Structures are given as C-alpha cells and as structure tokens.
Amino acid sequence: MDKKAQFYKTYANIPLGLRNEIVVVIGDNEPLSWNAAKIEIDNNTDKVTEILDKLDQVELLKEN
C-alpha cells in the first residue's frame, strides 16, 4: 500500500476532535494538523512527499 493510501486509512480512524491537532512540522517550522495535511494531500501540493515521509518516519501511517 502506498503512503497516500496509508494516510487516508489512518485519517479515517482519527477521532474528529483530534484532527485539528498538529501532527507534523514541515519546511521552515510550518506545523500542520491532520486536517491541513489532508488538504495538502487532496490537492497534491508540492508538500505531499515531505508530509507523508515525516508521518511514515514516526510510524503514524497504517499499513493494513
């Protein structure tokens, strides 16, 4: 399963109240919540690779 699919699977299981919490910091200290990360991924921005790599590094992406 690719990282995008893993993200969507993980995101679907995040309680609504936690989706506004900061989950990753990218670039020059730019914090992103789960919701902001999803927007970036949905729109396939240039930040997607960095977001997914960082989430994978800290083992936040579901594999199954």
Contact map, one row per residue, 1 for C-alpha under 8 A:
1110110000000000000000000000000000000000000000000000000000000011
1111110000000000000000000000000000000000000000000000000000000000
1111111000000000000000000000000000000000000000000001000100001000
0111111100000000000000000000000000000000100000000001000000000000
1111111110000000000000000000000000000000000000000000000000000000
1111111111000000000000000000000000000000000000000000000000001111
0011111111100000000000000000000000000000000000000001000000001100
0001111111110000000000000000000000000000000000000000000000000000
0000111111111000000000000000000000000000000000000000000000001100
0000011111111100000000000000000000000000000000000000000000011100
0000001111111100000000000000000001000000000000000000000000000000
0000000111111100000000000000000000000000000000000000000000000000
0000000011111110000000000000000000000000000000000000000000000000
0000000001111111011000000000000000000000000000000000000000000000
0000000000001111111000000000000000000000000000000000000000000000
0000000000000111111100000000000000000000000000000000000000000000
0000000000000011111100000000000000000000000000000000000000000000
0000000000000111111110000000000001000000000000000000000000000000
0000000000000111111110000000000011100000000000000000000000000000
0000000000000001111111000000000011100000000000000000000000000000
0000000000000000011111100000000011000000000000000000000000000000
0000000000000000000111111000001111000000000000000000000000000000
0000000000000000000011111000001111000000000000000000000000000000
0000000000000000000001111100001110000000000000000010011000000000
0000000000000000000001111110111100000000000000000000000000000000
0000000000000000000000011111111100000000000000000110000000000000
0000000000000000000000001111110000000000000000000000000000000000
0000000000000000000000000111110000000000000000000000000000000000
0000000000000000000000001111111000000000000000000000000000000000
0000000000000000000000001111111100000000000000000000000000000000
0000000000000000000001111100111110000000000000000000000000000000
0000000000000000000001111100011111111000000000000000000000000000
0000000000000000001111110000001111111000000000000000000000000000
0000000000100000011111100000000111111100000000000000000000000000
0000000000000000001100000000000111111110000000000000000000000000
0000000000000000000000000000000111111111000000000000000000000000
0000000000000000000000000000000111111111100000000010000000000000
0000000000000000000000000000000001111111110000000000000000000000
0000000000000000000000000000000000111111111000000000000000000000
0000000000000000000000000000000000011111111110110000000000000000
0001000000000000000000000000000000001111111110010000000000000000
0000000000000000000000000000000000000111111100000000000000000000
0000000000000000000000000000000000000011111110000000000000000000
0000000000000000000000000000000000000001111111110000000000000000
0000000000000000000000000000000000000001101111110000000000000000
0000000000000000000000000000000000000000000111111000000000000000
0000000000000000000000000000000000000001000111111110000000000000
0000000000000000000000000000000000000001100111111111000000000000
0000000000000000000000000000000000000000000001111111100000000000
0000000000000000000000000100000000000000000000111111110000000000
0000000000000000000000010100000000001000000000111111111000000000
0011001000000000000000000000000000000000000000011111111100000000
0000000000000000000000000000000000000000000000001111111110000000
0000000000000000000000010000000000000000000000000111111111000000
0000000000000000000000010000000000000000000000000011111111111000
0010000000000000000000000000000000000000000000000001111111111000
0000000000000000000000000000000000000000000000000000111111110000
0000000000000000000000000000000000000000000000000000011111110000
0000000000000000000000000000000000000000000000000000001111111100
0000000001000000000000000000000000000000000000000000001111111100
0010011011000000000000000000000000000000000000000000001100111110
0000011011000000000000000000000000000000000000000000000000111111
1000010000000000000000000000000000000000000000000000000000001111
1000010000000000000000000000000000000000000000000000000000000111
